[in-house]
Amino acid sequence: EEEVNRAGRESADAKAEVEALRQEAQERAHLAGNAERALEELQERQRRQKEEEERMGSELQSRESELRILHQKQETEILALKEQLVALASAAASESKRNSGG
């Protein structure tokens, strides 16, 4: 009878141990799932941040290009105005000579 009681206790202990192991495994699986979701969220945030940085880089390059073009146009306009100024000064000098009898 004592052996039956001991066997019953061992069986109950084994069942309790199995249940504890099952619960531990369940908790670990839950934690692993949470960690996996957190990792996926982090990777998604990093991907979005990289896309945003690339977009901003492209916009910056575009603006730099626009500024270079604008600068070139302004340089061309300045040269044209200088040429006009030289032509006007030359014409004024010629007119001055003609008017003074030169």
Contact map, one row per residue, 1 for C-alpha under 8 A:
111110000000000000000000000000000000000000000000000000000000000000000000000000000000000000000000000000
111111000000000000000000000000000000000000000000000000000000000000000000000000000000000000000000000000
111111100000000000000000000000000000000000000000000000000000000000000000000000000000000000000000000000
111111110000000000000000000000000000000000000000000000000000000000000000000000000000000000000000000000
111111111000000000000000000000000000000000000000000000000000000000000000000000000000000000000000000000
011111111100000000000000000000000000000000000000000000000000000000000000000000000000000000000000000000
001111111110000000000000000000000000000000000000000000000000000000000000000000000000000000000000000000
000111111111000000000000000000000000000000000000000000000000000000000000000000000000000000000000000000
000011111111100000000000000000000000000000000000000000000000000000000000000000000000000000000000000000
000001111111110000000000000000000000000000000000000000000000000000000000000000000000000000000000000000
000000111111111000000000000000000000000000000000000000000000000000000000000000000000000000000000000000
000000011111111100000000000000000000000000000000000000000000000000000000000000000000000000000000000000
000000001111111110000000000000000000000000000000000000000000000000000000000000000000000000000000000000
000000000111111111000000000000000000000000000000000000000000000000000000000000000000000000000000000000
000000000011111111100000000000000000000000000000000000000000000000000000000000000000000000000000000000
000000000001111111110000000000000000000000000000000000000000000000000000000000000000000000000000000000
000000000000111111111000000000000000000000000000000000000000000000000000000000000000000000000000000000
000000000000011111111100000000000000000000000000000000000000000000000000000000000000000000000000000000
000000000000001111111110000000000000000000000000000000000000000000000000000000000000000000000000000000
000000000000000111111111000000000000000000000000000000000000000000000000000000000000000000000000000000
000000000000000011111111100000000000000000000000000000000000000000000000000000000000000000000000000000
000000000000000001111111110000000000000000000000000000000000000000000000000000000000000000000000000000
000000000000000000111111111000000000000000000000000000000000000000000000000000000000000000000000000000
000000000000000000011111111100000000000000000000000000000000000000000000000000000000000000000000000000
000000000000000000001111111110000000000000000000000000000000000000000000000000000000000000000000000000
000000000000000000000111111111000000000000000000000000000000000000000000000000000000000000000000000000
000000000000000000000011111111100000000000000000000000000000000000000000000000000000000000000000000000
000000000000000000000001111111110000000000000000000000000000000000000000000000000000000000000000000000
000000000000000000000000111111111000000000000000000000000000000000000000000000000000000000000000000000
000000000000000000000000011111111100000000000000000000000000000000000000000000000000000000000000000000
000000000000000000000000001111111110000000000000000000000000000000000000000000000000000000000000000000
000000000000000000000000000111111111000000000000000000000000000000000000000000000000000000000000000000
000000000000000000000000000011111111100000000000000000000000000000000000000000000000000000000000000000
000000000000000000000000000001111111110000000000000000000000000000000000000000000000000000000000000000
000000000000000000000000000000111111111000000000000000000000000000000000000000000000000000000000000000
000000000000000000000000000000011111111100000000000000000000000000000000000000000000000000000000000000
000000000000000000000000000000001111111110000000000000000000000000000000000000000000000000000000000000
000000000000000000000000000000000111111111000000000000000000000000000000000000000000000000000000000000
000000000000000000000000000000000011111111100000000000000000000000000000000000000000000000000000000000
000000000000000000000000000000000001111111110000000000000000000000000000000000000000000000000000000000
000000000000000000000000000000000000111111111000000000000000000000000000000000000000000000000000000000
000000000000000000000000000000000000011111111100000000000000000000000000000000000000000000000000000000
000000000000000000000000000000000000001111111110000000000000000000000000000000000000000000000000000000
000000000000000000000000000000000000000111111111000000000000000000000000000000000000000000000000000000
000000000000000000000000000000000000000011111111100000000000000000000000000000000000000000000000000000
000000000000000000000000000000000000000001111111110000000000000000000000000000000000000000000000000000
000000000000000000000000000000000000000000111111111000000000000000000000000000000000000000000000000000
000000000000000000000000000000000000000000011111111100000000000000000000000000000000000000000000000000
000000000000000000000000000000000000000000001111111110000000000000000000000000000000000000000000000000
000000000000000000000000000000000000000000000111111111000000000000000000000000000000000000000000000000
000000000000000000000000000000000000000000000011111111100000000000000000000000000000000000000000000000
000000000000000000000000000000000000000000000001111111110000000000000000000000000000000000000000000000
000000000000000000000000000000000000000000000000111111111000000000000000000000000000000000000000000000
000000000000000000000000000000000000000000000000011111111100000000000000000000000000000000000000000000
000000000000000000000000000000000000000000000000001111111110000000000000000000000000000000000000000000
000000000000000000000000000000000000000000000000000111111111000000000000000000000000000000000000000000
000000000000000000000000000000000000000000000000000011111111100000000000000000000000000000000000000000
000000000000000000000000000000000000000000000000000001111111110000000000000000000000000000000000000000
000000000000000000000000000000000000000000000000000000111111111000000000000000000000000000000000000000
000000000000000000000000000000000000000000000000000000011111111100000000000000000000000000000000000000
000000000000000000000000000000000000000000000000000000001111111110000000000000000000000000000000000000
000000000000000000000000000000000000000000000000000000000111111111000000000000000000000000000000000000
000000000000000000000000000000000000000000000000000000000011111111100000000000000000000000000000000000
000000000000000000000000000000000000000000000000000000000001111111110000000000000000000000000000000000
000000000000000000000000000000000000000000000000000000000000111111111000000000000000000000000000000000
000000000000000000000000000000000000000000000000000000000000011111111100000000000000000000000000000000
000000000000000000000000000000000000000000000000000000000000001111111110000000000000000000000000000000
000000000000000000000000000000000000000000000000000000000000000111111111000000000000000000000000000000
000000000000000000000000000000000000000000000000000000000000000011111111100000000000000000000000000000
000000000000000000000000000000000000000000000000000000000000000001111111110000000000000000000000000000
000000000000000000000000000000000000000000000000000000000000000000111111111000000000000000000000000000
000000000000000000000000000000000000000000000000000000000000000000011111111100000000000000000000000000
000000000000000000000000000000000000000000000000000000000000000000001111111110000000000000000000000000
000000000000000000000000000000000000000000000000000000000000000000000111111111000000000000000000000000
000000000000000000000000000000000000000000000000000000000000000000000011111111100000000000000000000000
000000000000000000000000000000000000000000000000000000000000000000000001111111110000000000000000000000
000000000000000000000000000000000000000000000000000000000000000000000000111111111000000000000000000000
000000000000000000000000000000000000000000000000000000000000000000000000011111111100000000000000000000
000000000000000000000000000000000000000000000000000000000000000000000000001111111110000000000000000000
000000000000000000000000000000000000000000000000000000000000000000000000000111111111000000000000000000
000000000000000000000000000000000000000000000000000000000000000000000000000011111111100000000000000000
000000000000000000000000000000000000000000000000000000000000000000000000000001111111110000000000000000
000000000000000000000000000000000000000000000000000000000000000000000000000000111111111000000000000000
000000000000000000000000000000000000000000000000000000000000000000000000000000011111111100000000000000
000000000000000000000000000000000000000000000000000000000000000000000000000000001111111110000000000000
000000000000000000000000000000000000000000000000000000000000000000000000000000000111111111000000000000
000000000000000000000000000000000000000000000000000000000000000000000000000000000011111111100000000000
000000000000000000000000000000000000000000000000000000000000000000000000000000000001111111110000000000
000000000000000000000000000000000000000000000000000000000000000000000000000000000000111111111000000000
000000000000000000000000000000000000000000000000000000000000000000000000000000000000011111111100000000
000000000000000000000000000000000000000000000000000000000000000000000000000000000000001111111110000000
000000000000000000000000000000000000000000000000000000000000000000000000000000000000000111111111000000
000000000000000000000000000000000000000000000000000000000000000000000000000000000000000011111111100000
000000000000000000000000000000000000000000000000000000000000000000000000000000000000000001111111110000
000000000000000000000000000000000000000000000000000000000000000000000000000000000000000000111111111000
000000000000000000000000000000000000000000000000000000000000000000000000000000000000000000011111111100
000000000000000000000000000000000000000000000000000000000000000000000000000000000000000000001111111111
000000000000000000000000000000000000000000000000000000000000000000000000000000000000000000000111111111
000000000000000000000000000000000000000000000000000000000000000000000000000000000000000000000011111111
000000000000000000000000000000000000000000000000000000000000000000000000000000000000000000000001111111
000000000000000000000000000000000000000000000000000000000000000000000000000000000000000000000000111111
000000000000000000000000000000000000000000000000000000000000000000000000000000000000000000000000111111
